[in-house]
Amino acid sequence: MGEADPLSIRRLYGRRQGHALKPRAEALMASRLPELRVPAEGLLDAARLFGSERPLALEVGFGKGEHLAFQAGRHPDWGFVGAEPYRNGVAGLLAEIDERGLANIRIHEGDALDVLERLPEGALAAVYLLHPDPWPKARHAKRRFVNPGPIGLLATRMAPGAELRIATDHPLYLRHTLAVMQHVPAFEWTAEGPADWETIPPDWPDTRFARKARALGHTIWRLTYRRRP
């Protein structure tokens, strides 16, 4: 039998919930999430999501949401969509939205592929994939987002010149990413030297996953790809 089509694998993530949510988090899930949730069906263009045309950005697996909230605060005229199946992470992003008073974020509680398939072609101005699950076992490699199927779909949804930012502290995921991306002609790697992936840009803050990795002495690699015309 041949290899499974990566787009046929609809579970590119791990667990959905960790510890029980605190009362405030439960309250936010009940009160804020319904109004911020991505519609379940139909085309997901900027006008439908945010009521006006604007650049769109997507974060694939936003963790607790601190990076997505940071970017949304920096670009109030953009629309940000976050895809995250982990319920505790969704609650974390809702807390960030509430504390910062953000109005330009929409949330999908599930796989980013479900969002990508419904976005118009060329809709995305930026995409973030920060510290994804490395799925280190060979039999799970097909679940990595950086695979020809998902990346090929992503390329069709990104505008020319749009940035794809990937961060990982896992050497295997780094090697896998570099190997896959060099065979995707739609993207060019912007790095010209080690400083380009070792230096932390001011608009790319550490997430809690990055801080944990640094505390363990791990190197963090930050890769920026640009969508070719």
C-alpha positions as CSV (number, residue, x, y, z in Angstrom):
1,M,0.0,0.0,0.0
2,G,1.2,3.6,-0.7
3,E,1.6,6.3,1.8
4,A,-1.5,8.0,3.1
5,D,-2.4,11.4,1.7
6,P,-1.5,13.8,4.5
7,L,-4.7,15.7,4.0
8,S,-6.7,12.5,4.7
9,I,-5.2,12.4,8.2
10,R,-7.5,14.6,10.1
11,R,-5.8,14.3,13.5
12,L,-2.5,16.2,13.4
13,Y,-2.6,16.9,17.1
14,G,-2.5,15.1,20.5
15,R,-4.6,15.5,23.5
16,R,-7.7,17.8,23.7
17,Q,-7.6,18.7,27.4
18,G,-5.3,18.7,30.4
19,H,-6.2,19.8,33.9
20,A,-9.7,20.9,34.8
21,L,-10.3,24.6,34.0
22,K,-10.6,27.1,36.8
23,P,-14.0,28.9,37.2
24,R,-12.9,32.1,35.4
25,A,-11.6,30.0,32.5
26,E,-14.8,28.1,32.3
27,A,-16.8,31.3,32.4
28,L,-14.8,32.7,29.5
29,M,-15.3,29.5,27.5
30,A,-19.0,29.9,28.0
31,S,-19.4,33.6,27.5
32,R,-16.7,34.6,24.9
33,L,-15.9,31.6,22.8
34,P,-19.4,31.4,21.1
35,E,-18.9,34.9,19.7
36,L,-15.3,34.4,18.7
37,R,-15.6,30.9,17.2
38,V,-14.9,30.4,13.5
39,P,-18.2,29.5,11.7
40,A,-18.6,25.8,11.3
41,E,-19.4,25.9,7.6
42,G,-18.8,28.0,4.5
43,L,-16.2,30.2,3.1
44,L,-14.0,32.0,5.7
45,D,-13.0,35.3,4.1
46,A,-12.1,38.5,6.0
47,A,-15.5,40.1,5.5
48,R,-17.3,37.1,7.0
49,L,-14.9,36.7,9.9
50,F,-14.3,40.4,10.8
51,G,-17.0,42.4,9.0
52,S,-14.5,44.1,6.6
53,E,-11.7,43.4,4.2
54,R,-8.3,43.2,5.8
55,P,-5.1,41.1,5.8
56,L,-5.5,37.7,7.5
57,A,-3.0,35.7,9.6
58,L,-3.2,32.2,10.9
59,E,-1.5,30.5,13.8
60,V,-1.4,26.7,13.6
61,G,-1.6,25.5,17.2
62,F,-1.4,28.6,19.3
63,G,-0.7,27.0,22.6
64,K,-1.9,29.3,25.4
65,G,-2.3,32.1,22.9
66,E,0.3,34.6,24.1
67,H,2.0,34.9,20.7
68,L,-1.3,35.2,18.8
69,A,-2.5,37.9,21.2
70,F,0.9,39.8,20.9
71,Q,0.6,39.8,17.1
72,A,-3.1,40.9,17.2
73,G,-2.2,43.8,19.5
74,R,0.6,44.9,17.1
75,H,-1.7,44.7,14.0
76,P,-5.2,45.9,15.1
77,D,-6.1,46.4,11.4
78,W,-5.4,42.7,10.6
79,G,-7.6,39.7,11.3
80,F,-6.1,36.7,13.2
81,V,-7.4,33.2,13.2
82,G,-6.0,30.7,15.7
83,A,-6.5,26.9,15.3
84,E,-6.0,24.9,18.5
85,P,-7.7,21.7,19.6
86,Y,-6.4,21.8,23.2
87,R,-9.2,23.2,25.4
88,N,-6.9,24.6,28.0
89,G,-5.0,26.5,25.3
90,V,-8.3,28.0,24.0
91,A,-9.1,29.1,27.5
92,G,-5.6,30.7,27.7
93,L,-6.2,32.7,24.5
94,L,-9.6,33.8,25.7
95,A,-7.9,35.2,28.9
96,E,-5.4,37.1,26.7
97,I,-8.2,38.5,24.6
98,D,-10.1,39.6,27.6
99,E,-7.2,41.2,29.4
100,R,-5.9,43.0,26.3
101,G,-9.3,44.0,25.0
102,L,-8.6,42.5,21.5
103,A,-11.3,42.4,18.9
104,N,-9.4,41.0,15.9
105,I,-9.1,37.3,16.8
106,R,-11.2,34.3,15.8
107,I,-10.8,30.8,17.2
108,H,-11.1,27.3,15.7
109,E,-11.1,24.5,18.2
110,G,-9.6,21.9,16.0
111,D,-7.2,21.1,13.1
112,A,-5.9,24.0,11.1
113,L,-6.5,22.1,7.9
114,D,-10.3,22.6,8.5
115,V,-9.7,26.3,8.3
116,L,-7.2,26.3,5.5
117,E,-9.5,24.3,3.2
118,R,-12.2,27.0,3.6
119,L,-10.1,30.1,3.1
120,P,-9.9,31.9,-0.3
121,E,-6.8,31.4,-2.3
122,G,-4.1,34.0,-1.5
123,A,-6.0,35.2,1.6
124,L,-3.2,34.9,4.2
125,A,-0.5,37.6,4.8
126,A,1.2,35.6,7.6
127,V,1.2,32.1,9.0
128,Y,2.8,31.0,12.3
129,L,3.7,27.4,13.3
130,L,5.5,27.7,16.6
131,H,6.8,24.7,18.5
132,P,4.5,22.1,17.0
133,D,4.3,18.6,18.3
134,P,7.4,16.9,16.7
135,W,5.8,13.5,16.5
136,P,9.3,12.0,16.9
137,K,8.3,8.3,16.2
138,A,8.6,7.4,12.6
139,R,5.1,5.9,12.5
140,H,3.7,9.3,13.5
141,A,5.7,11.4,11.0
142,K,2.6,11.7,8.8
143,R,0.9,13.7,11.5
144,R,3.4,16.6,11.3
145,F,2.0,19.7,9.8
146,V,5.2,20.2,7.8
147,N,4.4,17.5,5.2
148,P,3.8,17.9,1.4
149,G,0.0,17.8,1.7
150,P,-0.6,20.5,4.4
151,I,2.3,22.7,3.1
152,G,1.0,22.4,-0.5
153,L,-2.5,23.5,0.7
154,L,-1.0,26.3,2.8
155,A,0.9,27.6,-0.2
156,T,-2.3,28.1,-2.2
157,R,-3.8,30.1,0.7
158,M,-0.9,32.5,1.2
159,A,-0.5,35.7,-0.8
160,P,2.7,36.4,-2.7
161,G,5.3,37.8,-0.3
162,A,3.4,36.4,2.8
163,E,5.6,35.0,5.6
164,L,5.6,31.5,7.1
165,R,7.3,31.4,10.5
166,I,8.3,28.1,12.0
167,A,10.0,27.6,15.4
168,T,11.2,24.4,16.9
169,D,13.6,23.2,19.5
170,H,13.5,19.6,18.3
171,P,16.5,18.6,16.0
172,L,14.4,16.0,14.2
173,Y,11.6,18.4,13.4
174,L,14.2,21.0,12.2
175,R,15.8,18.4,9.8
176,H,12.4,17.3,8.6
177,T,11.2,20.8,8.0
178,L,14.3,21.8,6.0
179,A,14.1,18.6,4.0
180,V,10.4,19.1,3.2
181,M,10.5,22.8,2.5
182,Q,13.4,22.6,0.1
183,H,11.2,20.7,-2.3
184,V,8.3,23.2,-2.1
185,P,9.0,25.7,-4.9
186,A,6.3,28.0,-3.7
187,F,8.4,29.0,-0.7
188,E,11.9,30.5,-0.4
189,W,13.9,30.4,2.9
190,T,14.9,33.9,3.7
191,A,18.0,33.1,5.8
192,E,21.4,34.2,4.5
193,G,23.4,33.2,7.6
194,P,23.2,31.7,11.1
195,A,22.2,35.0,12.6
196,D,19.0,34.8,10.6
197,W,17.7,31.8,12.6
198,E,19.6,32.3,15.9
199,T,18.7,36.0,16.5
200,I,15.3,36.8,18.0
201,P,13.5,39.5,16.1
202,P,11.6,42.0,18.2
203,D,8.3,41.0,16.7
204,W,8.8,37.3,17.4
205,P,8.5,36.9,21.2
206,D,9.2,33.7,23.1
207,T,6.2,31.6,23.9
208,R,6.0,29.6,27.2
209,F,7.1,26.6,25.2
210,A,10.2,28.5,24.0
211,R,11.0,29.6,27.6
212,K,10.7,26.0,28.8
213,A,13.0,24.8,26.0
214,R,15.6,27.5,26.9
215,A,15.4,26.5,30.6
216,L,16.2,22.9,29.5
217,G,19.2,24.2,27.6
218,H,17.7,23.5,24.2
219,T,18.5,25.5,21.1
220,I,15.6,27.2,19.4
221,W,15.6,27.4,15.6
222,R,13.4,30.1,13.9
223,L,12.8,29.7,10.2
224,T,11.2,32.3,8.0
225,Y,9.9,31.4,4.6
226,R,8.4,33.7,2.0
227,R,5.7,32.8,-0.5
228,R,7.0,33.3,-3.9
229,P,4.9,35.2,-6.5
